[in-house]
């Protein structure tokens, strides 16, 4: 079974634990260390987005993260039970704005789209589900 | 992550190392702002030891570059590792912040 998952509260203090989860997965499946960085970036950006947009007044959302070795690549799935929110609906930042005019926020999701090959959002009942996939040089596609 | 500061003449050299993520960004930002306030003419941020940067880190570089521009201080970032350079490039930050290949190139951009 090439899938591992973990669950944490949607609290910024959990970020180091999620990073360790990702790095353990990387070691266990002997993936190329340099290729972990894109996933570390995607995981941080998506998780922090949930922390900042997914909290209701009385509680932090629950977040489930799973990683799977798929055909020639790795899939990262982040689910949370916060209010419905499609991060892919956010407008892209204006990359041509000057230093003074450049907006400070809105970059995270944009970066995720850049470093991943595919990003898909789905609302399932009470859950937001963001699924990201990237092909990996070190992994050969499964034999047909 | 940890950051070293060194003053040489009218230029402050900043050497961050490790991971500039959401957790590390607030301290890095306040250290940079403090160093900027004491900098007479220019600042070089040498990122040779920086392994990782997220949008939280980019935000710090943006805010500090803005502060520097307002104070008339030349700010240059140099020696980005390929993975960090990619984040600077895809976000368009390489166009709005001066990024140099190495310390020697950064020094040429410093005021005499």
gemmi code that builds the backbone of each chain (N, CA, C; Angstrom):
import gemmi

chains = {
    "A": [
        ("UNK", (0.855, -1.198, 0.000), (0.000, 0.000, 0.000), (0.884, 1.239, 0.000)),
        ("UNK", (0.721, 2.100, -1.016), (1.619, 3.235, -1.136), (0.937, 4.533, -0.721)),
        ("UNK", (-0.007, 4.440, 0.234), (-0.687, 5.640, 0.715), (-0.450, 5.789, 2.212)),
        ("UNK", (-0.168, 7.030, 2.632), (-0.028, 7.326, 4.059), (-0.863, 8.551, 4.370)),
        ("UNK", (-1.464, 8.560, 5.561), (-2.226, 9.763, 5.896), (-2.071, 10.153, 7.353)),
        ("UNK", (-2.417, 11.391, 7.636), (-2.344, 11.896, 8.993), (-3.463, 12.913, 9.177)),
        ("UNK", (-3.828, 13.184, 10.411), (-4.880, 14.169, 10.672), (-4.407, 15.106, 11.778)),
        ("UNK", (-4.624, 16.402, 11.592), (-4.216, 17.400, 12.594), (-5.307, 18.463, 12.689)),
        ("UNK", (-5.354, 19.201, 13.808), (-6.242, 20.369, 13.845), (-5.688, 21.475, 12.940)),
        ("UNK", (-6.560, 22.298, 12.384), (-6.118, 23.368, 11.494), (-5.532, 24.536, 12.266)),
        ("UNK", (-4.351, 24.305, 12.823), (-3.678, 25.273, 13.679), (-2.249, 25.434, 13.129)),
        ("UNK", (-1.807, 26.671, 12.987), (-0.492, 26.934, 12.380), (0.633, 26.182, 13.093)),
        ("UNK", (0.451, 25.908, 14.390), (1.494, 25.223, 15.154), (1.712, 23.792, 14.665)),
        ("UNK", (0.784, 23.268, 13.850), (0.903, 21.892, 13.347), (1.778, 21.789, 12.099)),
        ("UNK", (2.203, 22.919, 11.561), (2.956, 22.892, 10.312), (4.235, 22.035, 10.395)),
        ("UNK", (5.038, 22.166, 11.468), (6.234, 21.304, 11.550), (5.895, 19.812, 11.566)),
        ("UNK", (4.793, 19.426, 12.211), (4.396, 18.013, 12.252), (4.039, 17.526, 10.850)),
        ("UNK", (3.377, 18.374, 10.064), (3.017, 17.987, 8.701), (4.259, 17.854, 7.828)),
        ("UNK", (5.225, 18.723, 8.069), (6.469, 18.648, 7.303), (7.196, 17.333, 7.611)),
        ("UNK", (7.202, 16.938, 8.880), (7.833, 15.664, 9.258), (7.110, 14.490, 8.594)),
        ("UNK", (5.776, 14.563, 8.573), (4.977, 13.516, 7.915), (5.400, 13.381, 6.449)),
        ("UNK", (5.554, 14.515, 5.779), (5.935, 14.508, 4.363), (7.350, 13.920, 4.193)),
        ("UNK", (8.255, 14.343, 5.065), (9.639, 13.872, 4.939), (9.765, 12.377, 5.251)),
        ("UNK", (8.962, 11.893, 6.215), (8.946, 10.450, 6.504), (8.449, 9.665, 5.296)),
        ("UNK", (7.401, 10.185, 4.666), (6.844, 9.553, 3.459), (7.928, 9.489, 2.373)),
        ("UNK", (8.641, 10.587, 2.232), (9.681, 10.660, 1.202), (10.761, 9.610, 1.421)),
        ("UNK", (11.178, 9.477, 2.682), (12.209, 8.484, 3.009), (11.698, 7.070, 2.815)),
        ("UNK", (10.485, 6.825, 3.296), (9.937, 5.468, 3.231), (9.859, 4.973, 1.784)),
        ("UNK", (9.494, 5.864, 0.868), (9.339, 5.426, -0.519), (10.559, 5.767, -1.378)),
        ("UNK", (11.651, 6.170, -0.699), (12.933, 6.418, -1.363), (12.791, 7.339, -2.572)),
        ("UNK", (12.099, 8.460, -2.356), (11.917, 9.429, -3.431), (13.120, 10.378, -3.464)),
        ("UNK", (13.305, 11.059, -4.593), (14.441, 11.965, -4.748), (14.268, 13.182, -3.832)),
        ("UNK", (15.238, 13.417, -2.921), (15.065, 14.507, -1.945), (14.740, 15.862, -2.582)),
        ("UNK", (15.408, 16.202, -3.702), (15.192, 17.522, -4.302), (13.741, 17.714, -4.745)),
        ("UNK", (13.057, 16.612, -5.051), (11.685, 16.729, -5.531), (10.671, 16.901, -4.406)),
        ("UNK", (11.150, 16.816, -3.155), (10.237, 17.015, -2.027), (9.828, 18.478, -1.888)),
        ("UNK", (10.705, 19.396, -2.338), (10.474, 20.822, -2.083), (9.149, 21.325, -2.646)),
        ("UNK", (8.779, 20.875, -3.851), (7.517, 21.319, -4.448), (6.344, 20.884, -3.573)),
        ("UNK", (6.439, 19.680, -3.003), (5.353, 19.179, -2.158), (5.347, 19.886, -0.799)),
        ("UNK", (6.544, 20.195, -0.286), (6.609, 20.946, 0.976), (5.936, 22.302, 0.800)),
        ("UNK", (6.210, 22.921, -0.353), (5.616, 24.230, -0.637), (4.091, 24.110, -0.752)),
        ("UNK", (3.627, 23.125, -1.529), (2.183, 22.955, -1.721), (1.495, 22.681, -0.389)),
        ("UNK", (2.110, 21.825, 0.427), (1.501, 21.462, 1.707), (1.417, 22.686, 2.623)),
        ("UNK", (2.508, 23.456, 2.713), (2.484, 24.651, 3.562), (1.422, 25.650, 3.094)),
        ("UNK", (1.418, 25.928, 1.792), (0.489, 26.950, 1.279), (-0.961, 26.528, 1.481)),
        ("UNK", (-1.273, 25.280, 1.166), (-2.658, 24.816, 1.257), (-3.084, 24.730, 2.723)),
        ("UNK", (-2.208, 24.202, 3.577), (-2.554, 24.071, 4.996), (-2.766, 25.457, 5.624)),
        ("UNK", (-1.860, 26.401, 5.338), (-1.999, 27.727, 5.935), (-3.252, 28.441, 5.421)),
        ("UNK", (-3.624, 28.135, 4.195), (-4.862, 28.674, 3.645), (-6.064, 28.177, 4.440)),
        ("UNK", (-6.052, 26.889, 4.753), (-7.141, 26.306, 5.549), (-7.151, 26.940, 6.941)),
        ("UNK", (-5.952, 27.102, 7.535), (-5.868, 27.688, 8.877), (-6.465, 29.095, 8.867)),
        ("UNK", (-6.155, 29.872, 7.820), (-6.577, 31.270, 7.812), (-8.016, 31.475, 7.335)),
        ("UNK", (-8.478, 30.619, 6.419), (-9.825, 30.833, 5.873), (-10.844, 29.842, 6.412)),
        ("UNK", (-10.385, 28.761, 7.024), (-11.303, 27.684, 7.360), (-11.777, 27.660, 8.794)),
        ("UNK", (-11.282, 28.614, 9.617), (-11.657, 28.569, 11.023), (-12.984, 29.278, 11.257)),
        ("UNK", (-13.873, 28.620, 12.015), (-15.094, 29.296, 12.472), (-14.747, 29.915, 13.819)),
        ("UNK", (-15.673, 30.735, 14.330), (-15.394, 31.454, 15.569), (-15.008, 30.501, 16.709)),
        ("UNK", (-15.698, 29.370, 16.797), (-15.527, 28.542, 17.993), (-14.519, 27.411, 17.840)),
        ("UNK", (-14.118, 27.086, 16.604), (-13.181, 25.964, 16.513), (-12.364, 25.977, 15.220)),
        ("UNK", (-11.182, 25.359, 15.308), (-10.343, 25.197, 14.121), (-10.875, 24.004, 13.332)),
        ("UNK", (-10.759, 24.030, 12.011), (-11.210, 22.878, 11.226), (-10.290, 21.676, 11.455)),
        ("UNK", (-10.826, 20.480, 11.225), (-9.980, 19.300, 11.226), (-9.384, 19.150, 9.833)),
        ("UNK", (-8.099, 18.770, 9.762), (-7.437, 18.652, 8.467), (-6.860, 17.255, 8.315)),
        ("UNK", (-7.154, 16.638, 7.181), (-6.582, 15.320, 6.887), (-5.674, 15.452, 5.665)),
        ("UNK", (-4.454, 14.938, 5.804), (-3.495, 15.018, 4.704), (-3.129, 13.605, 4.280)),
        ("UNK", (-3.215, 13.318, 2.991), (-2.724, 12.012, 2.550), (-1.794, 12.157, 1.368)),
        ("UNK", (-0.826, 11.239, 1.316), (0.145, 11.223, 0.238), (0.167, 9.828, -0.353)),
        ("UNK", (0.200, 9.774, -1.682), (0.130, 8.494, -2.377), (1.129, 8.488, -3.525)),
        ("UNK", (1.853, 7.377, -3.644), (2.664, 7.192, -4.848), (1.720, 6.701, -5.924)),
        ("UNK", (1.609, 7.482, -7.011), (0.721, 7.101, -8.111), (1.582, 6.820, -9.342)),
        ("UNK", (0.941, 6.490, -10.434), (1.628, 6.168, -11.676), (2.613, 7.277, -12.079)),
        ("UNK", (3.906, 7.063, -11.841), (4.917, 8.038, -12.269), (4.950, 9.333, -11.484)),
        ("UNK", (4.327, 9.386, -10.328), (4.333, 10.641, -9.583), (3.827, 10.480, -8.164)),
        ("UNK", (3.543, 11.609, -7.537), (3.024, 11.607, -6.173), (1.782, 12.481, -6.122)),
        ("UNK", (0.794, 12.023, -5.354), (-0.443, 12.785, -5.180), (-0.554, 13.215, -3.727)),
        ("UNK", (-0.858, 14.480, -3.531), (-1.056, 15.045, -2.194), (-2.505, 15.491, -2.091)),
        ("UNK", (-3.211, 15.015, -1.053), (-4.611, 15.406, -0.869), (-4.777, 16.053, 0.494)),
        ("UNK", (-5.390, 17.220, 0.511), (-5.650, 17.923, 1.769), (-7.155, 18.116, 1.890)),
        ("UNK", (-7.733, 17.590, 2.971), (-9.173, 17.723, 3.202), (-9.401, 18.473, 4.508)),
        ("UNK", (-10.433, 19.303, 4.540), (-10.778, 19.958, 5.803), (-12.282, 20.068, 5.915)),
        ("UNK", (-12.771, 20.174, 7.164), (-14.221, 20.230, 7.367), (-14.674, 21.653, 7.694)),
        ("UNK", (-13.913, 22.642, 7.222), (-14.305, 24.048, 7.391), (-15.381, 24.430, 6.392)),
        ("UNK", (-15.767, 25.720, 6.403), (-16.788, 26.202, 5.456), (-16.341, 25.973, 4.015)),
        ("UNK", (-17.302, 25.786, 3.105), (-16.965, 25.550, 1.693), (-16.099, 26.690, 1.176)),
        ("UNK", (-14.951, 26.330, 0.615), (-14.055, 27.355, 0.080), (-13.195, 26.734, -1.008)),
        ("UNK", (-13.335, 27.270, -2.227), (-12.534, 26.780, -3.343), (-11.353, 27.716, -3.558)),
        ("UNK", (-10.147, 27.303, -3.122), (-8.994, 28.214, -3.256), (-8.672, 28.520, -4.716)),
        ("UNK", (-9.101, 27.628, -5.627), (-8.790, 27.839, -7.043), (-9.648, 28.956, -7.641)),
        ("UNK", (-10.652, 29.421, -6.854), (-11.495, 30.509, -7.351), (-10.842, 31.873, -7.108)),
        ("UNK", (-9.748, 31.889, -6.331), (-9.063, 33.164, -6.056), (-8.450, 33.715, -7.339)),
        ("UNK", (-8.509, 35.028, -7.535), (-7.892, 35.602, -8.741), (-6.371, 35.463, -8.684)),
        ("UNK", (-5.754, 35.300, -9.850), (-4.290, 35.212, -9.894), (-3.702, 36.574, -9.549)),
        ("UNK", (-2.551, 36.583, -8.867), (-1.931, 37.879, -8.554), (-1.456, 38.569, -9.841)),
        ("UNK", (-1.372, 39.892, -9.789), (-0.873, 40.647, -10.936), (0.659, 40.622, -10.894)),
        ("UNK", (1.236, 39.760, -11.721), (2.690, 39.564, -11.667), (3.452, 40.746, -12.251)),
        ("UNK", (2.744, 41.663, -12.895), (3.442, 42.784, -13.526), (3.403, 44.051, -12.665)),
        ("UNK", (2.694, 43.984, -11.509), (2.587, 45.172, -10.653), (3.963, 45.588, -10.132)),
        ("UNK", (4.135, 46.860, -9.894), (5.420, 47.387, -9.412), (5.630, 47.009, -7.947)),
        ("UNK", (6.840, 47.283, -7.458), (7.169, 46.999, -6.061), (6.168, 47.661, -5.113)),
        ("UNK", (5.804, 48.907, -5.368), (4.885, 49.626, -4.479), (3.461, 49.091, -4.578)),
        ("UNK", (3.055, 48.702, -5.800), (1.659, 48.342, -6.032), (1.373, 46.868, -5.780)),
        ("UNK", (2.432, 46.071, -5.717), (2.246, 44.632, -5.609), (1.513, 44.268, -4.332)),
        ("UNK", (0.421, 43.480, -4.462), (-0.318, 43.064, -3.277), (0.480, 42.011, -2.512)),
        ("UNK", (0.337, 42.060, -1.194), (1.144, 41.188, -0.353), (0.580, 39.768, -0.301)),
        ("UNK", (-0.739, 39.639, -0.378), (-1.340, 38.306, -0.272), (-1.619, 37.669, -1.622)),
        ("UNK", (-2.296, 36.539, -1.584), (-2.784, 35.926, -2.816), (-1.775, 35.128, -3.612)),
        ("UNK", (-0.569, 34.985, -3.076), (0.474, 34.297, -3.836), (0.482, 32.789, -3.630)),
        ("UNK", (0.047, 32.361, -2.429), (0.204, 30.967, -2.053), (-0.410, 29.985, -3.040)),
        ("UNK", (-1.693, 30.174, -3.328), (-2.396, 29.250, -4.224), (-1.793, 29.311, -5.626)),
        ("UNK", (-1.403, 30.515, -6.022), (-0.765, 30.681, -7.330), (0.513, 29.824, -7.418)),
        ("UNK", (1.328, 29.861, -6.341), (2.566, 29.064, -6.329), (2.252, 27.575, -6.421)),
        ("UNK", (1.209, 27.137, -5.709), (0.829, 25.723, -5.754), (0.517, 25.305, -7.190)),
        ("UNK", (-0.233, 26.132, -7.893), (-0.564, 25.818, -9.290), (0.695, 25.737, -10.152)),
        ("UNK", (1.673, 26.580, -9.836), (2.902, 26.600, -10.636), (3.764, 25.352, -10.423)),
        ("UNK", (3.856, 24.898, -9.160), (4.786, 23.799, -8.885), (4.162, 22.418, -9.051)),
        ("UNK", (2.822, 22.338, -9.122), (2.157, 21.046, -9.309), (1.725, 20.887, -10.763)),
        ("UNK", (1.577, 19.639, -11.204), (1.105, 19.412, -12.573), (-0.415, 19.542, -12.654)),
        ("UNK", (-1.114, 19.091, -11.595), (-2.570, 19.269, -11.612), (-3.064, 19.555, -10.205)),
        ("UNK", (-4.081, 20.403, -10.108), (-4.693, 20.761, -8.827), (-6.199, 20.740, -9.036)),
        ("UNK", (-6.897, 19.993, -8.184), (-8.340, 19.854, -8.349), (-9.048, 20.091, -7.024)),
        ("UNK", (-10.116, 20.875, -7.057), (-10.904, 21.111, -5.844), (-12.264, 20.451, -5.960)),
        ("UNK", (-12.724, 19.931, -4.831), (-14.035, 19.306, -4.793), (-14.662, 19.564, -3.427)),
        ("UNK", (-15.950, 19.902, -3.389), (-16.670, 19.969, -2.123), (-17.497, 18.701, -2.024)),
        ("UNK", (-17.228, 17.900, -0.982), (-17.975, 16.649, -0.800), (-18.693, 16.716, 0.528)),
        ("UNK", (-20.013, 16.804, 0.508), (-20.794, 16.952, 1.733), (-20.247, 18.102, 2.574)),
        ("UNK", (-19.582, 17.789, 3.693), (-19.093, 18.863, 4.567), (-17.585, 19.049, 4.454)),
        ("UNK", (-16.999, 18.528, 3.387), (-15.540, 18.511, 3.296), (-15.015, 19.236, 2.054)),
        ("UNK", (-14.001, 20.077, 2.266), (-13.238, 20.635, 1.143), (-12.110, 19.667, 0.831)),
        ("UNK", (-11.921, 19.393, -0.448), (-10.896, 18.411, -0.811), (-10.061, 18.983, -1.948)),
        ("UNK", (-8.765, 19.145, -1.703), (-7.869, 19.658, -2.738), (-6.853, 18.565, -3.061)),
        ("UNK", (-6.829, 18.178, -4.320), (-5.974, 17.069, -4.727), (-4.924, 17.576, -5.722)),
        ("UNK", (-3.649, 17.344, -5.385), (-2.552, 17.854, -6.210), (-1.662, 16.701, -6.656)),
        ("UNK", (-1.252, 16.745, -7.907), (-0.406, 15.672, -8.429), (0.779, 16.270, -9.169)),
        ("UNK", (1.922, 15.607, -9.028), (3.103, 16.025, -9.788), (3.863, 14.792, -10.244)),
        ("UNK", (4.267, 14.806, -11.490), (5.090, 13.708, -12.010), (6.488, 13.844, -11.447)),
        ("UNK", (7.146, 12.692, -11.265), (8.465, 12.709, -10.662), (9.454, 12.025, -11.569)),
        ("UNK", (10.620, 12.703, -11.758), (11.639, 12.149, -12.634), (12.110, 10.777, -12.202)),
        ("UNK", (12.239, 10.566, -10.876), (12.813, 9.326, -10.372), (11.873, 8.135, -10.397)),
        ("UNK", (10.612, 8.367, -10.723), (9.644, 7.277, -10.698), (9.281, 6.868, -12.121)),
        ("UNK", (9.448, 5.627, -12.425), (9.035, 5.194, -13.771), (7.551, 4.851, -13.745)),
        ("UNK", (6.851, 5.093, -14.848), (5.432, 4.756, -14.886), (5.238, 3.248, -14.698)),
        ("UNK", (4.169, 2.876, -14.078), (3.882, 1.449, -13.880), (3.753, 0.756, -15.232)),
        ("UNK", (4.249, -0.498, -15.356), (4.156, -1.199, -16.642), (2.697, -1.382, -17.057)),
        ("UNK", (2.452, -1.182, -18.338), (1.067, -1.297, -18.836), (0.702, -2.782, -19.002)),
    ],
    "B": [
        ("UNK", (15.581, 28.060, 11.113), (16.276, 29.057, 10.325), (17.050, 30.002, 11.240)),
        ("UNK", (18.270, 30.402, 10.823), (18.921, 31.493, 11.544), (19.589, 32.461, 10.572)),
        ("UNK", (19.789, 33.676, 11.055), (20.239, 34.745, 10.174), (21.406, 35.491, 10.805)),
        ("UNK", (22.458, 35.730, 10.004), (23.583, 36.503, 10.509), (23.643, 37.854, 9.818)),
        ("UNK", (24.078, 38.841, 10.578), (24.184, 40.205, 10.061), (25.619, 40.672, 10.228)),
        ("UNK", (26.122, 41.368, 9.230), (27.496, 41.851, 9.278), (27.544, 43.211, 8.574)),
        ("UNK", (28.182, 44.182, 9.246), (28.321, 45.510, 8.631), (29.704, 45.675, 8.067)),
        ("UNK", (29.795, 46.023, 6.792), (31.092, 46.287, 6.176), (30.983, 47.627, 5.474)),
        ("UNK", (31.644, 48.634, 6.021), (31.524, 49.968, 5.454), (30.086, 50.438, 5.545)),
        ("UNK", (29.525, 50.849, 4.419), (28.167, 51.390, 4.438), (27.137, 50.338, 4.046)),
        ("UNK", (27.593, 49.080, 3.960), (26.702, 48.007, 3.499), (26.493, 46.957, 4.600)),
        ("UNK", (25.247, 46.520, 4.761), (24.936, 45.428, 5.689), (24.761, 44.136, 4.889)),
        ("UNK", (25.488, 43.092, 5.302), (25.336, 41.780, 4.670), (24.467, 40.904, 5.569)),
        ("UNK", (23.444, 40.319, 4.976), (22.524, 39.462, 5.721), (22.637, 38.062, 5.145)),
        ("UNK", (22.850, 37.068, 6.019), (23.005, 35.694, 5.546), (22.013, 34.790, 6.257)),
        ("UNK", (20.818, 34.607, 5.669), (19.860, 33.675, 6.262), (20.212, 32.242, 5.859)),
        ("UNK", (19.939, 31.288, 6.757), (20.128, 29.896, 6.340), (19.012, 29.026, 6.895)),
        ("UNK", (18.684, 27.982, 6.138), (17.620, 27.070, 6.553), (16.344, 27.305, 5.771)),
        ("UNK", (15.219, 27.218, 6.472), (13.916, 27.277, 5.810), (13.157, 28.539, 6.194)),
        ("UNK", (12.811, 29.335, 5.194), (12.026, 30.542, 5.439), (10.561, 30.213, 5.149)),
        ("UNK", (9.882, 29.675, 6.172), (8.485, 29.288, 6.006), (7.597, 30.179, 6.870)),
        ("UNK", (6.334, 29.807, 6.980), (5.376, 30.597, 7.738), (5.845, 30.819, 9.177)),
        ("UNK", (6.439, 29.788, 9.782), (6.881, 29.894, 11.172), (8.067, 30.829, 11.359)),
        ("UNK", (8.963, 30.851, 10.369), (10.202, 31.629, 10.504), (10.051, 33.072, 10.028)),
        ("UNK", (9.024, 33.342, 9.226), (8.917, 34.649, 8.569), (8.814, 35.853, 9.526)),
        ("UNK", (7.991, 35.789, 10.592), (7.843, 36.995, 11.425), (9.154, 37.468, 12.057)),
        ("UNK", (9.959, 36.520, 12.581), (11.231, 36.904, 13.209), (12.196, 37.455, 12.162)),
        ("UNK", (12.269, 36.784, 11.008), (13.158, 37.234, 9.930), (12.796, 38.661, 9.534)),
        ("UNK", (11.498, 38.926, 9.442), (11.067, 40.264, 9.044), (11.479, 41.319, 10.073)),
        ("UNK", (11.274, 41.026, 11.362), (11.607, 42.052, 12.357), (13.118, 42.248, 12.441)),
        ("UNK", (13.891, 41.163, 12.279), (15.356, 41.316, 12.279), (15.819, 42.171, 11.098)),
        ("UNK", (15.211, 41.923, 9.936), (15.591, 42.693, 8.741), (15.234, 44.168, 8.892)),
        ("UNK", (14.039, 44.437, 9.425), (13.620, 45.838, 9.586), (14.561, 46.570, 10.545)),
        ("UNK", (14.958, 45.865, 11.618), (15.893, 46.474, 12.581), (17.231, 46.768, 11.919)),
        ("UNK", (17.739, 45.794, 11.155), (19.028, 45.961, 10.489), (18.948, 47.088, 9.463)),
        ("UNK", (17.810, 47.181, 8.799), (17.628, 48.215, 7.775), (17.704, 49.608, 8.395)),
        ("UNK", (17.126, 49.731, 9.601), (17.116, 51.025, 10.276), (18.529, 51.504, 10.607)),
        ("UNK", (19.476, 50.543, 10.730), (20.855, 50.905, 11.084), (21.771, 50.931, 9.869)),
        ("UNK", (21.189, 50.669, 8.684), (22.006, 50.561, 7.469), (22.161, 51.920, 6.798)),
        ("UNK", (23.418, 52.371, 6.576), (23.612, 53.691, 5.977), (23.262, 53.748, 4.485)),
        ("UNK", (23.641, 52.740, 3.708), (23.507, 52.916, 2.257), (22.926, 51.713, 1.522)),
        ("UNK", (23.368, 50.508, 1.876), (22.926, 49.361, 1.094), (22.851, 48.088, 1.910)),
        ("UNK", (22.055, 47.144, 1.412), (21.926, 45.849, 2.076), (21.975, 44.739, 1.023)),
        ("UNK", (22.808, 43.731, 1.320), (22.888, 42.556, 0.453), (22.368, 41.362, 1.252)),
        ("UNK", (21.340, 40.690, 0.741), (20.840, 39.479, 1.404), (21.369, 38.284, 0.605)),
        ("UNK", (22.353, 37.613, 1.189), (23.017, 36.489, 0.518), (22.288, 35.197, 0.899)),
        ("UNK", (21.588, 34.603, -0.076), (20.697, 33.469, 0.202), (21.332, 32.115, -0.124)),
        ("UNK", (22.672, 32.053, -0.161), (23.351, 30.794, -0.513), (22.959, 29.653, 0.432)),
        ("UNK", (22.613, 29.999, 1.679), (22.272, 28.952, 2.644), (20.766, 28.773, 2.829)),
        ("UNK", (19.985, 29.446, 2.012), (18.532, 29.368, 2.155), (18.003, 28.206, 1.312)),
        ("UNK", (17.394, 27.215, 1.991), (16.982, 25.985, 1.304), (15.558, 26.048, 0.771)),
        ("UNK", (14.751, 26.910, 1.372), (13.309, 26.841, 1.088), (12.675, 28.193, 1.358)),
        ("UNK", (11.779, 28.597, 0.493), (10.996, 29.809, 0.750), (9.561, 29.583, 0.287)),
        ("UNK", (8.603, 30.003, 1.118), (7.186, 29.897, 0.744), (6.646, 31.310, 0.535)),
        ("UNK", (5.333, 31.432, 0.302), (4.766, 32.764, 0.078), (4.939, 33.646, 1.313)),
        ("UNK", (5.003, 33.030, 2.498), (5.217, 33.813, 3.721), (6.601, 34.467, 3.693)),
        ("UNK", (7.575, 33.761, 3.128), (8.926, 34.309, 2.997), (9.001, 35.366, 1.910)),
        ("UNK", (8.317, 35.118, 0.797), (8.288, 36.112, -0.290), (7.715, 37.425, 0.223)),
        ("UNK", (6.695, 37.294, 1.055), (6.048, 38.473, 1.620), (7.067, 39.333, 2.385)),
        ("UNK", (7.958, 38.667, 3.151), (8.978, 39.403, 3.900), (9.912, 40.144, 2.936)),
        ("UNK", (10.360, 39.455, 1.882), (11.252, 40.104, 0.918), (10.557, 41.307, 0.262)),
        ("UNK", (9.257, 41.155, -0.004), (8.516, 42.258, -0.624), (8.431, 43.455, 0.322)),
        ("UNK", (8.036, 43.194, 1.576), (7.859, 44.290, 2.528), (9.177, 44.993, 2.827)),
        ("UNK", (10.248, 44.204, 2.973), (11.544, 44.803, 3.306), (12.099, 45.580, 2.107)),
        ("UNK", (11.870, 45.082, 0.902), (12.316, 45.819, -0.286), (11.598, 47.158, -0.387)),
        ("UNK", (10.315, 47.130, -0.031), (9.534, 48.370, -0.045), (10.071, 49.362, 0.981)),
        ("UNK", (10.348, 48.866, 2.211), (10.902, 49.738, 3.249), (12.213, 50.334, 2.782)),
        ("UNK", (13.074, 49.495, 2.188), (14.382, 49.965, 1.738), (14.218, 51.055, 0.680)),
        ("UNK", (13.308, 50.826, -0.264), (13.106, 51.809, -1.334), (12.648, 53.145, -0.759)),
        ("UNK", (11.786, 53.077, 0.250), (11.281, 54.322, 0.856), (12.376, 55.071, 1.602)),
        ("UNK", (13.358, 54.308, 2.166), (14.446, 54.957, 2.909), (15.629, 55.279, 2.002)),
        ("UNK", (15.519, 54.990, 0.722), (16.622, 55.274, -0.191), (17.813, 54.344, -0.007)),
        ("UNK", (17.550, 53.136, 0.482), (18.632, 52.161, 0.669), (18.585, 51.141, -0.479)),
        ("UNK", (19.751, 50.880, -1.069), (19.810, 49.892, -2.152), (19.746, 48.500, -1.540)),
        ("UNK", (18.805, 47.657, -2.001), (18.685, 46.303, -1.467), (18.801, 45.296, -2.607)),
        ("UNK", (19.719, 44.347, -2.444), (19.935, 43.339, -3.477), (19.940, 41.960, -2.832)),
        ("UNK", (19.304, 40.999, -3.496), (19.294, 39.609, -3.034), (20.213, 38.822, -3.965)),
        ("UNK", (21.054, 37.947, -3.402), (21.956, 37.209, -4.297), (22.085, 35.740, -3.908)),
        ("UNK", (22.669, 34.981, -4.810), (23.061, 33.582, -4.585), (21.892, 32.660, -4.234)),
        ("UNK", (20.764, 32.822, -4.930), (19.608, 31.959, -4.653), (19.881, 30.541, -5.143)),
        ("UNK", (19.531, 29.547, -4.325), (19.593, 28.155, -4.776), (18.515, 27.947, -5.843)),
        ("UNK", (18.700, 26.968, -6.734), (17.748, 26.788, -7.842), (16.280, 26.691, -7.406)),
        ("UNK", (15.997, 25.935, -6.344), (14.602, 25.746, -5.933), (14.001, 27.061, -5.433)),
        ("UNK", (14.822, 27.861, -4.754), (14.346, 29.146, -4.239), (14.214, 30.140, -5.398)),
        ("UNK", (15.176, 30.086, -6.310), (15.152, 30.937, -7.493), (13.859, 30.705, -8.295)),
        ("UNK", (13.452, 29.431, -8.374), (12.229, 29.106, -9.125), (11.008, 29.795, -8.515)),
        ("UNK", (10.950, 29.821, -7.180), (9.821, 30.472, -6.507), (9.845, 31.983, -6.771)),
        ("UNK", (11.051, 32.572, -6.762), (11.182, 34.002, -7.079), (10.746, 34.281, -8.519)),
        ("UNK", (11.121, 33.374, -9.424), (10.827, 33.596, -10.843), (9.343, 33.449, -11.145)),
        ("UNK", (8.724, 32.346, -10.689), (7.315, 32.122, -11.060), (6.391, 33.150, -10.406)),
        ("UNK", (6.827, 33.719, -9.275), (5.976, 34.705, -8.610), (6.181, 36.105, -9.178)),
        ("UNK", (7.138, 36.244, -10.093), (7.406, 37.561, -10.676), (8.277, 38.439, -9.790)),
        ("UNK", (8.739, 37.888, -8.650), (9.534, 38.700, -7.727), (10.908, 39.061, -8.288)),
        ("UNK", (11.433, 38.216, -9.180), (12.745, 38.524, -9.764), (12.679, 39.819, -10.581)),
        ("UNK", (11.445, 40.202, -10.996), (11.310, 41.426, -11.790), (11.213, 42.677, -10.923)),
        ("UNK", (10.692, 42.532, -9.707), (10.482, 43.742, -8.902), (11.526, 43.914, -7.804)),
        ("UNK", (12.312, 42.866, -7.540), (13.370, 42.963, -6.540), (14.678, 42.651, -7.259)),
        ("UNK", (15.731, 43.398, -6.942), (17.016, 43.149, -7.601), (17.591, 41.823, -7.130)),
        ("UNK", (17.762, 40.885, -8.066), (18.328, 39.569, -7.741), (19.603, 39.382, -8.557)),
        ("UNK", (20.716, 39.084, -7.873), (22.006, 38.897, -8.554), (22.486, 37.464, -8.385)),
        ("UNK", (23.366, 37.057, -9.302), (23.859, 35.685, -9.279), (24.709, 35.414, -8.041)),
        ("UNK", (25.576, 36.351, -7.688), (26.452, 36.110, -6.541), (26.777, 37.419, -5.813)),
        ("UNK", (27.572, 37.300, -4.751), (27.895, 38.437, -3.905), (28.653, 39.530, -4.670)),
        ("UNK", (29.556, 39.099, -5.564), (30.348, 40.072, -6.328), (29.428, 40.936, -7.198)),
        ("UNK", (28.448, 40.286, -7.853), (27.501, 41.031, -8.693), (26.630, 41.939, -7.832)),
        ("UNK", (26.281, 41.478, -6.637), (25.458, 42.294, -5.741), (26.209, 43.536, -5.300)),
        ("UNK", (27.510, 43.371, -5.031), (28.331, 44.499, -4.565), (28.425, 45.595, -5.617)),
        ("UNK", (28.413, 45.190, -6.876), (28.480, 46.197, -7.949), (27.254, 47.105, -7.957)),
        ("UNK", (26.145, 46.601, -7.391), (24.916, 47.402, -7.364), (24.845, 48.295, -6.125)),
        ("UNK", (25.829, 48.157, -5.237), (25.813, 48.959, -4.018), (26.340, 50.349, -4.320)),
        ("UNK", (25.797, 51.372, -3.622), (26.295, 52.731, -3.829), (27.749, 52.828, -3.374)),
        ("UNK", (28.543, 53.631, -4.062), (29.971, 53.746, -3.738), (30.157, 54.394, -2.377)),
    ],
}
model = gemmi.Model(1)
for chain_id, residues in chains.items():
    chain = gemmi.Chain(chain_id)
    for i, (resn, *xyz) in enumerate(residues, 1):
        res = gemmi.Residue()
        res.name, res.seqid = resn, gemmi.SeqId(i, " ")
        for name, pos in zip(("N", "CA", "C"), xyz):
            atom = gemmi.Atom()
            atom.name, atom.element = name, gemmi.Element(name[0])
            atom.pos, atom.b_iso = gemmi.Position(*pos), 0.0
            res.add_atom(atom)
        chain.add_residue(res)
    model.add_chain(chain)
structure = gemmi.Structure()
structure.add_model(model)
structure.setup_entities()
